[in-house]
Amino acid sequence: MTTKNGKEVPVDIVRAFDMGRHNTLYLTISKEARRNLNVQKGDKFILKIDSQGRLVYEPIRDHADT
């Protein structure tokens, strides 16, 4: 479950890590979140920063959600 009564629900705590490529930090998505959101390898996301300085990853749905 990603929301409860329209409110955010914490799912996991993740840590940013560096794989030594392209000056990029990587974040993981837990198995539970991937399963609940049907996130698959290769999916794309739009990265946003909201007014409170939080990172928001919004999936770009290229594949059918069936």
PDB file of N, H, CA, C and O in Angstrom:
ATOM      1  N   MET A   1       0.849  -1.175   0.000  1.00  0.00           N
ATOM      2  CA  MET A   1       0.000   0.000   0.000  1.00  0.00           C
ATOM      3  C   MET A   1       0.894   1.237   0.000  1.00  0.00           C
ATOM      4  O   MET A   1       1.846   1.314   0.777  1.00  0.00           O
ATOM      5  N   THR A   2       0.598   2.191  -0.856  1.00  0.00           N
ATOM      6  H   THR A   2      -0.175   2.128  -1.488  1.00  0.00           H
ATOM      7  CA  THR A   2       1.416   3.394  -0.938  1.00  0.00           C
ATOM      8  C   THR A   2       0.784   4.578  -0.227  1.00  0.00           C
ATOM      9  O   THR A   2       1.497   5.470   0.232  1.00  0.00           O
ATOM     10  N   THR A   3      -0.534   4.605  -0.127  1.00  0.00           N
ATOM     11  H   THR A   3      -1.113   3.880  -0.499  1.00  0.00           H
ATOM     12  CA  THR A   3      -1.186   5.687   0.604  1.00  0.00           C
ATOM     13  C   THR A   3      -2.264   5.104   1.496  1.00  0.00           C
ATOM     14  O   THR A   3      -2.784   4.016   1.246  1.00  0.00           O
ATOM     15  N   LYS A   4      -2.584   5.836   2.523  1.00  0.00           N
ATOM     16  H   LYS A   4      -2.162   6.719   2.726  1.00  0.00           H
ATOM     17  CA  LYS A   4      -3.646   5.426   3.429  1.00  0.00           C
ATOM     18  C   LYS A   4      -4.514   6.647   3.672  1.00  0.00           C
ATOM     19  O   LYS A   4      -4.059   7.644   4.231  1.00  0.00           O
ATOM     20  N   ASN A   5      -5.764   6.561   3.250  1.00  0.00           N
ATOM     21  H   ASN A   5      -6.134   5.751   2.796  1.00  0.00           H
ATOM     22  CA  ASN A   5      -6.677   7.696   3.377  1.00  0.00           C
ATOM     23  C   ASN A   5      -6.112   8.953   2.720  1.00  0.00           C
ATOM     24  O   ASN A   5      -6.291  10.061   3.224  1.00  0.00           O
ATOM     25  N   GLY A   6      -5.425   8.769   1.584  1.00  0.00           N
ATOM     26  H   GLY A   6      -5.280   7.868   1.174  1.00  0.00           H
ATOM     27  CA  GLY A   6      -4.867   9.902   0.855  1.00  0.00           C
ATOM     28  C   GLY A   6      -3.618  10.496   1.467  1.00  0.00           C
ATOM     29  O   GLY A   6      -3.165  11.554   1.030  1.00  0.00           O
ATOM     30  N   LYS A   7      -3.044   9.838   2.481  1.00  0.00           N
ATOM     31  H   LYS A   7      -3.412   8.979   2.836  1.00  0.00           H
ATOM     32  CA  LYS A   7      -1.830  10.348   3.130  1.00  0.00           C
ATOM     33  C   LYS A   7      -0.644   9.457   2.799  1.00  0.00           C
ATOM     34  O   LYS A   7      -0.802   8.284   2.459  1.00  0.00           O
ATOM     35  N   GLU A   8       0.531  10.029   2.902  1.00  0.00           N
ATOM     36  H   GLU A   8       0.660  10.982   3.177  1.00  0.00           H
ATOM     37  CA  GLU A   8       1.757   9.271   2.647  1.00  0.00           C
ATOM     38  C   GLU A   8       1.974   8.240   3.740  1.00  0.00           C
ATOM     39  O   GLU A   8       1.678   8.478   4.911  1.00  0.00           O
ATOM     40  N   VAL A   9       2.497   7.089   3.334  1.00  0.00           N
ATOM     41  H   VAL A   9       2.738   6.895   2.383  1.00  0.00           H
ATOM     42  CA  VAL A   9       2.792   6.018   4.275  1.00  0.00           C
ATOM     43  C   VAL A   9       4.257   5.630   4.098  1.00  0.00           C
ATOM     44  O   VAL A   9       4.652   5.262   2.991  1.00  0.00           O
ATOM     45  N   PRO A  10       5.088   5.701   5.160  1.00  0.00           N
ATOM     46  CA  PRO A  10       6.486   5.264   5.029  1.00  0.00           C
ATOM     47  C   PRO A  10       6.539   3.783   4.658  1.00  0.00           C
ATOM     48  O   PRO A  10       5.796   2.972   5.211  1.00  0.00           O
ATOM     49  N   VAL A  11       7.422   3.436   3.719  1.00  0.00           N
ATOM     50  H   VAL A  11       8.025   4.094   3.270  1.00  0.00           H
ATOM     51  CA  VAL A  11       7.561   2.056   3.275  1.00  0.00           C
ATOM     52  C   VAL A  11       8.901   1.482   3.704  1.00  0.00           C
ATOM     53  O   VAL A  11       8.969   0.329   4.129  1.00  0.00           O
ATOM     54  N   ASP A  12       9.964   2.265   3.600  1.00  0.00           N
ATOM     55  H   ASP A  12       9.908   3.201   3.254  1.00  0.00           H
ATOM     56  CA  ASP A  12      11.302   1.763   3.885  1.00  0.00           C
ATOM     57  C   ASP A  12      12.240   2.951   4.059  1.00  0.00           C
ATOM     58  O   ASP A  12      11.895   4.083   3.719  1.00  0.00           O
ATOM     59  N   ILE A  13      13.409   2.687   4.582  1.00  0.00           N
ATOM     60  H   ILE A  13      13.689   1.768   4.858  1.00  0.00           H
ATOM     61  CA  ILE A  13      14.480   3.683   4.659  1.00  0.00           C
ATOM     62  C   ILE A  13      15.563   3.234   3.700  1.00  0.00           C
ATOM     63  O   ILE A  13      15.990   2.080   3.740  1.00  0.00           O
ATOM     64  N   VAL A  14      16.009   4.129   2.845  1.00  0.00           N
ATOM     65  H   VAL A  14      15.662   5.066   2.813  1.00  0.00           H
ATOM     66  CA  VAL A  14      17.050   3.791   1.877  1.00  0.00           C
ATOM     67  C   VAL A  14      18.237   4.729   2.059  1.00  0.00           C
ATOM     68  O   VAL A  14      18.115   5.806   2.643  1.00  0.00           O
ATOM     69  N   ARG A  15      19.378   4.301   1.550  1.00  0.00           N
ATOM     70  H   ARG A  15      19.477   3.426   1.075  1.00  0.00           H
ATOM     71  CA  ARG A  15      20.596   5.094   1.636  1.00  0.00           C
ATOM     72  C   ARG A  15      21.118   5.325   0.222  1.00  0.00           C
ATOM     73  O   ARG A  15      21.105   4.410  -0.601  1.00  0.00           O
ATOM     74  N   ALA A  16      21.570   6.524  -0.062  1.00  0.00           N
ATOM     75  H   ALA A  16      21.580   7.267   0.606  1.00  0.00           H
ATOM     76  CA  ALA A  16      22.174   6.817  -1.358  1.00  0.00           C
ATOM     77  C   ALA A  16      23.573   6.212  -1.389  1.00  0.00           C
ATOM     78  O   ALA A  16      24.300   6.254  -0.397  1.00  0.00           O
ATOM     79  N   PHE A  17      23.943   5.646  -2.541  1.00  0.00           N
ATOM     80  H   PHE A  17      23.352   5.611  -3.347  1.00  0.00           H
ATOM     81  CA  PHE A  17      25.290   5.102  -2.666  1.00  0.00           C
ATOM     82  C   PHE A  17      25.871   5.451  -4.019  1.00  0.00           C
ATOM     83  O   PHE A  17      25.147   5.778  -4.959  1.00  0.00           O
ATOM     84  N   ASP A  18      27.181   5.379  -4.105  1.00  0.00           N
ATOM     85  H   ASP A  18      27.769   5.114  -3.341  1.00  0.00           H
ATOM     86  CA  ASP A  18      27.929   5.761  -5.292  1.00  0.00           C
ATOM     87  C   ASP A  18      28.547   4.506  -5.900  1.00  0.00           C
ATOM     88  O   ASP A  18      29.223   3.741  -5.212  1.00  0.00           O
ATOM     89  N   MET A  19      28.310   4.301  -7.186  1.00  0.00           N
ATOM     90  H   MET A  19      27.761   4.922  -7.745  1.00  0.00           H
ATOM     91  CA  MET A  19      28.900   3.152  -7.868  1.00  0.00           C
ATOM     92  C   MET A  19      30.119   3.568  -8.687  1.00  0.00           C
ATOM     93  O   MET A  19      30.627   2.788  -9.493  1.00  0.00           O
ATOM     94  N   GLY A  20      30.589   4.805  -8.478  1.00  0.00           N
ATOM     95  H   GLY A  20      30.176   5.439  -7.823  1.00  0.00           H
ATOM     96  CA  GLY A  20      31.800   5.270  -9.140  1.00  0.00           C
ATOM     97  C   GLY A  20      31.623   5.643 -10.605  1.00  0.00           C
ATOM     98  O   GLY A  20      32.599   5.708 -11.352  1.00  0.00           O
ATOM     99  N   ARG A  21      30.385   5.889 -11.018  1.00  0.00           N
ATOM    100  H   ARG A  21      29.592   5.837 -10.411  1.00  0.00           H
ATOM    101  CA  ARG A  21      30.140   6.237 -12.420  1.00  0.00           C
ATOM    102  C   ARG A  21      29.392   7.566 -12.535  1.00  0.00           C
ATOM    103  O   ARG A  21      28.441   7.813 -11.794  1.00  0.00           O
ATOM    104  N   HIS A  22      29.812   8.393 -13.435  1.00  0.00           N
ATOM    105  H   HIS A  22      30.585   8.192 -14.037  1.00  0.00           H
ATOM    106  CA  HIS A  22      29.071   9.577 -13.871  1.00  0.00           C
ATOM    107  C   HIS A  22      28.697  10.552 -12.744  1.00  0.00           C
ATOM    108  O   HIS A  22      27.728  11.297 -12.892  1.00  0.00           O
ATOM    109  N   ASN A  23      29.421  10.569 -11.643  1.00  0.00           N
ATOM    110  H   ASN A  23      30.208   9.964 -11.523  1.00  0.00           H
ATOM    111  CA  ASN A  23      29.110  11.482 -10.545  1.00  0.00           C
ATOM    112  C   ASN A  23      27.644  11.404 -10.144  1.00  0.00           C
ATOM    113  O   ASN A  23      27.017  12.433  -9.893  1.00  0.00           O
ATOM    114  N   THR A  24      27.089  10.192 -10.080  1.00  0.00           N
ATOM    115  H   THR A  24      27.599   9.357 -10.284  1.00  0.00           H
ATOM    116  CA  THR A  24      25.683   9.970  -9.793  1.00  0.00           C
ATOM    117  C   THR A  24      25.530   9.164  -8.514  1.00  0.00           C
ATOM    118  O   THR A  24      26.286   8.223  -8.271  1.00  0.00           O
ATOM    119  N   LEU A  25      24.548   9.535  -7.694  1.00  0.00           N
ATOM    120  H   LEU A  25      23.934  10.300  -7.891  1.00  0.00           H
ATOM    121  CA  LEU A  25      24.191   8.736  -6.529  1.00  0.00           C
ATOM    122  C   LEU A  25      22.997   7.865  -6.895  1.00  0.00           C
ATOM    123  O   LEU A  25      22.146   8.272  -7.686  1.00  0.00           O
ATOM    124  N   TYR A  26      22.936   6.682  -6.328  1.00  0.00           N
ATOM    125  H   TYR A  26      23.628   6.351  -5.686  1.00  0.00           H
ATOM    126  CA  TYR A  26      21.866   5.735  -6.616  1.00  0.00           C
ATOM    127  C   TYR A  26      21.030   5.505  -5.366  1.00  0.00           C
ATOM    128  O   TYR A  26      21.560   5.467  -4.255  1.00  0.00           O
ATOM    129  N   LEU A  27      19.728   5.352  -5.548  1.00  0.00           N
ATOM    130  H   LEU A  27      19.297   5.383  -6.450  1.00  0.00           H
ATOM    131  CA  LEU A  27      18.809   5.003  -4.476  1.00  0.00           C
ATOM    132  C   LEU A  27      18.137   3.686  -4.844  1.00  0.00           C
ATOM    133  O   LEU A  27      17.922   3.405  -6.023  1.00  0.00           O
ATOM    134  N   THR A  28      17.807   2.887  -3.847  1.00  0.00           N
ATOM    135  H   THR A  28      17.981   3.116  -2.889  1.00  0.00           H
ATOM    136  CA  THR A  28      17.140   1.625  -4.114  1.00  0.00           C
ATOM    137  C   THR A  28      15.639   1.756  -3.877  1.00  0.00           C
ATOM    138  O   THR A  28      15.190   2.639  -3.147  1.00  0.00           O
ATOM    139  N   ILE A  29      14.875   0.872  -4.499  1.00  0.00           N
ATOM    140  H   ILE A  29      15.240   0.155  -5.092  1.00  0.00           H
ATOM    141  CA  ILE A  29      13.434   0.778  -4.259  1.00  0.00           C
ATOM    142  C   ILE A  29      13.203  -0.612  -3.682  1.00  0.00           C
ATOM    143  O   ILE A  29      13.561  -1.610  -4.308  1.00  0.00           O
ATOM    144  N   SER A  30      12.615  -0.685  -2.510  1.00  0.00           N
ATOM    145  H   SER A  30      12.324   0.126  -2.002  1.00  0.00           H
ATOM    146  CA  SER A  30      12.441  -1.971  -1.832  1.00  0.00           C
ATOM    147  C   SER A  30      11.540  -2.909  -2.639  1.00  0.00           C
ATOM    148  O   SER A  30      10.727  -2.468  -3.451  1.00  0.00           O
ATOM    149  N   LYS A  31      11.703  -4.206  -2.397  1.00  0.00           N
ATOM    150  H   LYS A  31      12.363  -4.564  -1.737  1.00  0.00           H
ATOM    151  CA  LYS A  31      10.907  -5.216  -3.093  1.00  0.00           C
ATOM    152  C   LYS A  31       9.411  -4.987  -2.862  1.00  0.00           C
ATOM    153  O   LYS A  31       8.610  -5.116  -3.788  1.00  0.00           O
ATOM    154  N   GLU A  32       9.040  -4.649  -1.625  1.00  0.00           N
ATOM    155  H   GLU A  32       9.691  -4.545  -0.873  1.00  0.00           H
ATOM    156  CA  GLU A  32       7.632  -4.390  -1.301  1.00  0.00           C
ATOM    157  C   GLU A  32       7.077  -3.237  -2.139  1.00  0.00           C
ATOM    158  O   GLU A  32       5.985  -3.341  -2.697  1.00  0.00           O
ATOM    159  N   ALA A  33       7.833  -2.139  -2.225  1.00  0.00           N
ATOM    160  H   ALA A  33       8.720  -2.055  -1.772  1.00  0.00           H
ATOM    161  CA  ALA A  33       7.380  -0.986  -3.006  1.00  0.00           C
ATOM    162  C   ALA A  33       7.316  -1.320  -4.488  1.00  0.00           C
ATOM    163  O   ALA A  33       6.367  -0.932  -5.170  1.00  0.00           O
ATOM    164  N   ARG A  34       8.324  -2.044  -5.001  1.00  0.00           N
ATOM    165  H   ARG A  34       9.095  -2.359  -4.447  1.00  0.00           H
ATOM    166  CA  ARG A  34       8.303  -2.441  -6.421  1.00  0.00           C
ATOM    167  C   ARG A  34       7.079  -3.283  -6.728  1.00  0.00           C
ATOM    168  O   ARG A  34       6.425  -3.090  -7.752  1.00  0.00           O
ATOM    169  N   ARG A  35       6.773  -4.213  -5.846  1.00  0.00           N
ATOM    170  H   ARG A  35       7.305  -4.370  -5.014  1.00  0.00           H
ATOM    171  CA  ARG A  35       5.626  -5.099  -6.056  1.00  0.00           C
ATOM    172  C   ARG A  35       4.316  -4.293  -6.005  1.00  0.00           C
ATOM    173  O   ARG A  35       3.457  -4.451  -6.873  1.00  0.00           O
ATOM    174  N   ASN A  36       4.169  -3.444  -5.002  1.00  0.00           N
ATOM    175  H   ASN A  36       4.866  -3.316  -4.297  1.00  0.00           H
ATOM    176  CA  ASN A  36       2.934  -2.665  -4.844  1.00  0.00           C
ATOM    177  C   ASN A  36       2.703  -1.688  -5.985  1.00  0.00           C
ATOM    178  O   ASN A  36       1.561  -1.431  -6.364  1.00  0.00           O
ATOM    179  N   LEU A  37       3.776  -1.147  -6.531  1.00  0.00           N
ATOM    180  H   LEU A  37       4.704  -1.355  -6.223  1.00  0.00           H
ATOM    181  CA  LEU A  37       3.665  -0.138  -7.587  1.00  0.00           C
ATOM    182  C   LEU A  37       3.884  -0.699  -8.979  1.00  0.00           C
ATOM    183  O   LEU A  37       3.810   0.038  -9.963  1.00  0.00           O
ATOM    184  N   ASN A  38       4.155  -2.007  -9.076  1.00  0.00           N
ATOM    185  H   ASN A  38       4.215  -2.606  -8.277  1.00  0.00           H
ATOM    186  CA  ASN A  38       4.447  -2.664 -10.357  1.00  0.00           C
ATOM    187  C   ASN A  38       5.616  -1.979 -11.071  1.00  0.00           C
ATOM    188  O   ASN A  38       5.550  -1.715 -12.271  1.00  0.00           O
ATOM    189  N   VAL A  39       6.681  -1.694 -10.323  1.00  0.00           N
ATOM    190  H   VAL A  39       6.735  -1.909  -9.347  1.00  0.00           H
ATOM    191  CA  VAL A  39       7.890  -1.106 -10.893  1.00  0.00           C
ATOM    192  C   VAL A  39       8.772  -2.243 -11.395  1.00  0.00           C
ATOM    193  O   VAL A  39       9.029  -3.210 -10.678  1.00  0.00           O
ATOM    194  N   GLN A  40       9.230  -2.113 -12.634  1.00  0.00           N
ATOM    195  H   GLN A  40       9.022  -1.328 -13.217  1.00  0.00           H
ATOM    196  CA  GLN A  40      10.044  -3.151 -13.249  1.00  0.00           C
ATOM    197  C   GLN A  40      11.381  -2.581 -13.702  1.00  0.00           C
ATOM    198  O   GLN A  40      11.525  -1.375 -13.906  1.00  0.00           O
ATOM    199  N   LYS A  41      12.358  -3.474 -13.855  1.00  0.00           N
ATOM    200  H   LYS A  41      12.241  -4.453 -13.689  1.00  0.00           H
ATOM    201  CA  LYS A  41      13.675  -3.072 -14.337  1.00  0.00           C
ATOM    202  C   LYS A  41      13.518  -2.309 -15.648  1.00  0.00           C
ATOM    203  O   LYS A  41      12.800  -2.751 -16.545  1.00  0.00           O
ATOM    204  N   GLY A  42      14.183  -1.174 -15.758  1.00  0.00           N
ATOM    205  H   GLY A  42      14.767  -0.815 -15.029  1.00  0.00           H
ATOM    206  CA  GLY A  42      14.132  -0.363 -16.971  1.00  0.00           C
ATOM    207  C   GLY A  42      13.062   0.707 -16.975  1.00  0.00           C
ATOM    208  O   GLY A  42      13.049   1.557 -17.866  1.00  0.00           O
ATOM    209  N   ASP A  43      12.145   0.687 -15.981  1.00  0.00           N
ATOM    210  H   ASP A  43      12.155  -0.004 -15.258  1.00  0.00           H
ATOM    211  CA  ASP A  43      11.126   1.735 -15.911  1.00  0.00           C
ATOM    212  C   ASP A  43      11.788   3.100 -15.743  1.00  0.00           C
ATOM    213  O   ASP A  43      12.867   3.206 -15.160  1.00  0.00           O
ATOM    214  N   LYS A  44      11.148   4.124 -16.248  1.00  0.00           N
ATOM    215  H   LYS A  44      10.271   4.038 -16.722  1.00  0.00           H
ATOM    216  CA  LYS A  44      11.664   5.492 -16.167  1.00  0.00           C
ATOM    217  C   LYS A  44      10.826   6.303 -15.189  1.00  0.00           C
ATOM    218  O   LYS A  44       9.640   6.039 -14.990  1.00  0.00           O
ATOM    219  N   PHE A  45      11.474   7.301 -14.581  1.00  0.00           N
ATOM    220  H   PHE A  45      12.438   7.515 -14.742  1.00  0.00           H
ATOM    221  CA  PHE A  45      10.826   8.168 -13.602  1.00  0.00           C
ATOM    222  C   PHE A  45      11.182   9.616 -13.878  1.00  0.00           C
ATOM    223  O   PHE A  45      12.272   9.919 -14.364  1.00  0.00           O
ATOM    224  N   ILE A  46      10.255  10.506 -13.562  1.00  0.00           N
ATOM    225  H   ILE A  46       9.370  10.259 -13.167  1.00  0.00           H
ATOM    226  CA  ILE A  46      10.543  11.944 -13.545  1.00  0.00           C
ATOM    227  C   ILE A  46      10.942  12.274 -12.110  1.00  0.00           C
ATOM    228  O   ILE A  46      10.233  11.906 -11.173  1.00  0.00           O
ATOM    229  N   LEU A  47      12.056  12.956 -11.930  1.00  0.00           N
ATOM    230  H   LEU A  47      12.632  13.255 -12.691  1.00  0.00           H
ATOM    231  CA  LEU A  47      12.509  13.370 -10.602  1.00  0.00           C
ATOM    232  C   LEU A  47      12.109  14.820 -10.385  1.00  0.00           C
ATOM    233  O   LEU A  47      12.442  15.698 -11.180  1.00  0.00           O
ATOM    234  N   LYS A  48      11.384  15.058  -9.288  1.00  0.00           N
ATOM    235  H   LYS A  48      11.114  14.345  -8.641  1.00  0.00           H
ATOM    236  CA  LYS A  48      10.938  16.407  -8.943  1.00  0.00           C
ATOM    237  C   LYS A  48      11.415  16.748  -7.537  1.00  0.00           C
ATOM    238  O   LYS A  48      11.708  15.855  -6.741  1.00  0.00           O
ATOM    239  N   ILE A  49      11.491  18.006  -7.240  1.00  0.00           N
ATOM    240  H   ILE A  49      11.253  18.731  -7.886  1.00  0.00           H
ATOM    241  CA  ILE A  49      11.756  18.493  -5.884  1.00  0.00           C
ATOM    242  C   ILE A  49      10.553  19.341  -5.501  1.00  0.00           C
ATOM    243  O   ILE A  49      10.244  20.326  -6.171  1.00  0.00           O
ATOM    244  N   ASP A  50       9.866  18.955  -4.412  1.00  0.00           N
ATOM    245  H   ASP A  50      10.117  18.155  -3.868  1.00  0.00           H
ATOM    246  CA  ASP A  50       8.655  19.688  -4.034  1.00  0.00           C
ATOM    247  C   ASP A  50       8.997  20.922  -3.208  1.00  0.00           C
ATOM    248  O   ASP A  50      10.168  21.193  -2.941  1.00  0.00           O
ATOM    249  N   SER A  51       7.982  21.659  -2.808  1.00  0.00           N
ATOM    250  H   SER A  51       7.030  21.439  -3.025  1.00  0.00           H
ATOM    251  CA  SER A  51       8.184  22.931  -2.098  1.00  0.00           C
ATOM    252  C   SER A  51       8.806  22.749  -0.716  1.00  0.00           C
ATOM    253  O   SER A  51       9.279  23.717  -0.121  1.00  0.00           O
ATOM    254  N   GLN A  52       8.811  21.520  -0.199  1.00  0.00           N
ATOM    255  H   GLN A  52       8.427  20.733  -0.683  1.00  0.00           H
ATOM    256  CA  GLN A  52       9.423  21.241   1.097  1.00  0.00           C
ATOM    257  C   GLN A  52      10.832  20.664   0.945  1.00  0.00           C
ATOM    258  O   GLN A  52      11.434  20.240   1.931  1.00  0.00           O
ATOM    259  N   GLY A  53      11.362  20.644  -0.282  1.00  0.00           N
ATOM    260  H   GLY A  53      10.872  20.989  -1.083  1.00  0.00           H
ATOM    261  CA  GLY A  53      12.707  20.149  -0.537  1.00  0.00           C
ATOM    262  C   GLY A  53      12.798  18.623  -0.585  1.00  0.00           C
ATOM    263  O   GLY A  53      13.886  18.062  -0.450  1.00  0.00           O
ATOM    264  N   ARG A  54      11.656  17.949  -0.777  1.00  0.00           N
ATOM    265  H   ARG A  54      10.773  18.405  -0.887  1.00  0.00           H
ATOM    266  CA  ARG A  54      11.652  16.491  -0.842  1.00  0.00           C
ATOM    267  C   ARG A  54      11.798  16.020  -2.284  1.00  0.00           C
ATOM    268  O   ARG A  54      11.306  16.668  -3.209  1.00  0.00           O
ATOM    269  N   LEU A  55      12.476  14.889  -2.471  1.00  0.00           N
ATOM    270  H   LEU A  55      12.875  14.363  -1.720  1.00  0.00           H
ATOM    271  CA  LEU A  55      12.581  14.266  -3.781  1.00  0.00           C
ATOM    272  C   LEU A  55      11.303  13.488  -4.059  1.00  0.00           C
ATOM    273  O   LEU A  55      10.823  12.743  -3.205  1.00  0.00           O
ATOM    274  N   VAL A  56      10.760  13.664  -5.248  1.00  0.00           N
ATOM    275  H   VAL A  56      11.150  14.270  -5.941  1.00  0.00           H
ATOM    276  CA  VAL A  56       9.550  12.950  -5.655  1.00  0.00           C
ATOM    277  C   VAL A  56       9.863  12.256  -6.975  1.00  0.00           C
ATOM    278  O   VAL A  56      10.172  12.911  -7.971  1.00  0.00           O
ATOM    279  N   TYR A  57       9.783  10.929  -6.978  1.00  0.00           N
ATOM    280  H   TYR A  57       9.532  10.397  -6.169  1.00  0.00           H
ATOM    281  CA  TYR A  57       9.984  10.149  -8.196  1.00  0.00           C
ATOM    282  C   TYR A  57       8.620   9.730  -8.720  1.00  0.00           C
ATOM    283  O   TYR A  57       7.888   9.004  -8.048  1.00  0.00           O
ATOM    284  N   GLU A  58       8.279  10.188  -9.923  1.00  0.00           N
ATOM    285  H   GLU A  58       8.874  10.778 -10.469  1.00  0.00           H
ATOM    286  CA  GLU A  58       6.990   9.861 -10.523  1.00  0.00           C
ATOM    287  C   GLU A  58       7.224   8.930 -11.704  1.00  0.00           C
ATOM    288  O   GLU A  58       7.953   9.284 -12.630  1.00  0.00           O
ATOM    289  N   PRO A  59       6.613   7.732 -11.687  1.00  0.00           N
ATOM    290  CA  PRO A  59       6.826   6.793 -12.791  1.00  0.00           C
ATOM    291  C   PRO A  59       6.278   7.325 -14.114  1.00  0.00           C
ATOM    292  O   PRO A  59       5.225   7.960 -14.159  1.00  0.00           O
ATOM    293  N   ILE A  60       7.012   7.051 -15.178  1.00  0.00           N
ATOM    294  H   ILE A  60       7.868   6.535 -15.141  1.00  0.00           H
ATOM    295  CA  ILE A  60       6.536   7.299 -16.533  1.00  0.00           C
ATOM    296  C   ILE A  60       6.099   5.938 -17.039  1.00  0.00           C
ATOM    297  O   ILE A  60       6.934   5.055 -17.234  1.00  0.00           O
ATOM    298  N   ARG A  61       4.832   5.757 -17.249  1.00  0.00           N
ATOM    299  H   ARG A  61       4.154   6.475 -17.091  1.00  0.00           H
ATOM    300  CA  ARG A  61       4.288   4.446 -17.594  1.00  0.00           C
ATOM    301  C   ARG A  61       4.350   4.187 -19.085  1.00  0.00           C
ATOM    302  O   ARG A  61       3.462   4.598 -19.833  1.00  0.00           O
ATOM    303  N   ASP A  62       5.419   3.494 -19.521  1.00  0.00           N
ATOM    304  H   ASP A  62       6.140   3.160 -18.913  1.00  0.00           H
ATOM    305  CA  ASP A  62       5.571   3.093 -20.921  1.00  0.00           C
ATOM    306  C   ASP A  62       4.951   1.736 -21.176  1.00  0.00           C
ATOM    307  O   ASP A  62       4.506   1.459 -22.290  1.00  0.00           O
ATOM    308  N   HIS A  63       4.913   0.872 -20.146  1.00  0.00           N
ATOM    309  H   HIS A  63       5.274   1.097 -19.241  1.00  0.00           H
ATOM    310  CA  HIS A  63       4.366  -0.469 -20.324  1.00  0.00           C
ATOM    311  C   HIS A  63       2.921  -0.524 -19.855  1.00  0.00           C
ATOM    312  O   HIS A  63       2.493   0.309 -19.056  1.00  0.00           O
ATOM    313  N   ALA A  64       2.177  -1.492 -20.343  1.00  0.00           N
ATOM    314  H   ALA A  64       2.526  -2.169 -20.992  1.00  0.00           H
ATOM    315  CA  ALA A  64       0.771  -1.656 -19.959  1.00  0.00           C
ATOM    316  C   ALA A  64       0.682  -2.109 -18.518  1.00  0.00           C
ATOM    317  O   ALA A  64       1.461  -2.960 -18.087  1.00  0.00           O
ATOM    318  N   ASP A  65      -0.246  -1.560 -17.773  1.00  0.00           N
ATOM    319  H   ASP A  65      -0.879  -0.868 -18.123  1.00  0.00           H
ATOM    320  CA  ASP A  65      -0.433  -1.907 -16.354  1.00  0.00           C
ATOM    321  C   ASP A  65      -1.439  -3.024 -16.192  1.00  0.00           C
ATOM    322  O   ASP A  65      -2.234  -2.998 -15.253  1.00  0.00           O
ATOM    323  N   THR A  66      -1.428  -3.993 -17.066  1.00  0.00           N
ATOM    324  H   THR A  66      -0.782  -4.014 -17.829  1.00  0.00           H
ATOM    325  CA  THR A  66      -2.397  -5.096 -16.970  1.00  0.00           C
ATOM    326  C   THR A  66      -1.788  -6.317 -16.358  1.00  0.00           C
ATOM    327  O   THR A  66      -2.466  -7.334 -16.205  1.00  0.00           O
TER     328      THR A  66
END
